[in-house]
Amino acid sequence: MYQYTDFDHAFLATRNAQFRAQVARRLDGSLTEDEFKPLRLMNGVYLQLHAYMLRVAIPYGTLGSDQMRVLADLAERWDRGYGHFTTRQNIQYNWPRLVDIPDMLDRLSDVGLHAIQTSGNTIRNVTADHFAGAAADEIADPRPVAELLRQWSTDHPEFQFLPRKFKIAVTGSPNDRAVTRAHDIGLVMTERDGERGFEVIVGGGLGRTPMIGKTVREFLPQADLLPYCEAIVSVYNQLGRRDNKFKARLKITVHEHGIDEIRARIEERFAQVRPLFSGVDQALLSELEAAFAPPAFLDNTPAPILDPLLRSFVDTNVTAHRRDDHAIVTISLKAHGATPGDATADQMRLMADLAEAHAYGELRISHEQNVILPHVRREALPDLHAALRAAGLGTANIGLASDIIACPGMDYCALATARSIPVAQAIATRIDALKIEHEVGHLKIKISGCINACGHHHVGHIGILGLDRAGVENYQITLGGDHTQTAAIGERAGPGFAYDQVVPAIERLILAYLDLRHSPDETFIDTFRRLGPAPFKAALYEQEARDAA
Amino acid sequence: MTRPFTPKVVTANLLREGDVVYLTASDEWVGDLSLAEVLTDEADAAIRLIDGSRQTDRVVGAYLADVRQGSGGPEPVHFREAFRATGPTNYAHGKRV
């Protein structure tokens, strides 16, 4: 993993001291709220519904055990004993006091963490495949490139006041687990004639105008990555709509100008920028690749798994590792009825300890709001599972119907128009009561509490969008979304449902799928693609259909 | 014909702590909505909002929220304000403690 240099530590210390002074000036009245707001946002501090919120970046979702323990310390010392892992691989604290935040940032800096550019119209936390460096199906670990992009974009003087926020995701695998097609820039590692490079996708995004990104370069040599990204952001910085916040994202720029014009402008700018990159970036990348070298894997001989609970856990929560005697273990933060993505300080510490004991001290945060131990010796799986179960972290539901993405919604978020979390809790509880989720199999339910779509509802197989309809919570359902390499935006099924009608509606959808599928091997999304929306809509609106008959 | 004025309270968040608070008739900021000053006149509400907004050393983002008179004092009209008044619904946090 990347270790901070003296330069990094000095930069962070200076930045934190600067923010501490800004907070002090706000409190003594030297700064107005209007003056202070953009400064706090640049440091990840929001004012939400009930309190301030601090969003801490977890670059490309990678954490060490020492860092996870500090996240736990923050939760316990300055918050209310828990943190919320987000769909951008960050962690949010929902209850900090403004006066405490400088101390929180200093504590984070002890382990090379910060909240810089987790808000504002800048390049945000660079996200990556949460199985990076461990997955059996990847070309190479994408994290050195993600770290290169992080260093390039952090405090980049040209890109601190973009038309709107800007998100980059990178994957080293053709199986896209990083939702690259829903980012401003999506980078998919690929190879051509033995040379490593990237398919570059631009203009993806969810929000009020969801769009799947378009390929702007089929193959970009890795050596050209940084200047090409600089060209993209530079073109966006010039063309992006500053006159209308709702049309300011790159996806709208691409849509309005067309991908061909955008490509031509990027290439023109790239030709100007490329000579300025003398190779220093590639030298740094080589250093970063060395820093991200895999751990010294220990040979081990796992015993056959006989315990049925462990078998079930392995079936759902364990993914093939690049080494046969190791496994990728996903720890579900979606115990049935729990708040998706939340972990208590004690749970964070336990995961840190388990990572140290069984997984070379590495953890990952997924955009699906779970925690991953990327390198687990298979012989340790029984002990690991037992420890997780004892802490309420042994739920075997990864990829299943109760593994729901949910944004904070109106329980916390000042932008939300309806609640998300209780809907997710109620759906998961109902699914657990029915005992059908293992039979249902792979199913992605994603819930957002407003059109900003932090819960990725557009790309859920079943998406749920909470809205305010004349002062009452109302939930639209979308069907057929897909967040992977075959990305698709779900289509709205029809009229929305009242808060207390959402769970029955989702239950009807799931039961209809079980009736409609050819076999247990045909997943929900495959069945939807084969049949189209009609039979699912009929299940959703069966009462209306009966009334009309 | 003018629309009837919906009663209001002045609400904001504390600058230092971020807590949701309401303005009382004696210019105090309190966490309990039932103690808030209920404003039944549009002009009075506008003036009290100015009064609250001026207290920039104590609160952030003051605004007027609709209320109705309940048996125990003012109650939120909109569900957003109901959550602000009582805290999130997924945990016994905020004012649910």
Chai-1 contact restraints between the chains, C-beta under 6 A:
chainA,res_idxA,chainB,res_idxB,connection_type,confidence,min_distance_angstrom,max_distance_angstrom,comment,restraint_id
A,G29,B,D57,contact,1.0,0.0,6.0,A-B,restraint_1
A,E33,B,V60,contact,1.0,0.0,6.0,A-B,restraint_2
A,L47,B,N13,contact,1.0,0.0,6.0,A-B,restraint_3
A,L49,B,R84,contact,1.0,0.0,6.0,A-B,restraint_4
A,H50,B,V20,contact,1.0,0.0,6.0,A-B,restraint_5
A,H50,B,G94,contact,1.0,0.0,6.0,A-B,restraint_6
A,A51,B,G18,contact,1.0,0.0,6.0,A-B,restraint_7
A,Y52,B,G18,contact,1.0,0.0,6.0,A-B,restraint_8
A,R80,B,H93,contact,1.0,0.0,6.0,A-B,restraint_9
A,R97,B,E17,contact,1.0,0.0,6.0,A-B,restraint_10
A,L98,B,R16,contact,1.0,0.0,6.0,A-B,restraint_11
A,V99,B,R16,contact,1.0,0.0,6.0,A-B,restraint_12
A,T339,B,N90,contact,1.0,0.0,6.0,A-B,restraint_13
A,M410,B,F83,contact,1.0,0.0,6.0,A-B,restraint_14
A,D411,B,P88,contact,1.0,0.0,6.0,A-B,restraint_15
A,D411,B,T89,contact,1.0,0.0,6.0,A-B,restraint_16
A,D411,B,N90,contact,1.0,0.0,6.0,A-B,restraint_17
A,Y412,B,P88,contact,1.0,0.0,6.0,A-B,restraint_18
A,I421,B,N90,contact,1.0,0.0,6.0,A-B,restraint_19
A,P422,B,T89,contact,1.0,0.0,6.0,A-B,restraint_20
A,P422,B,N90,contact,1.0,0.0,6.0,A-B,restraint_21
A,G471,B,H78,contact,1.0,0.0,6.0,A-B,restraint_22
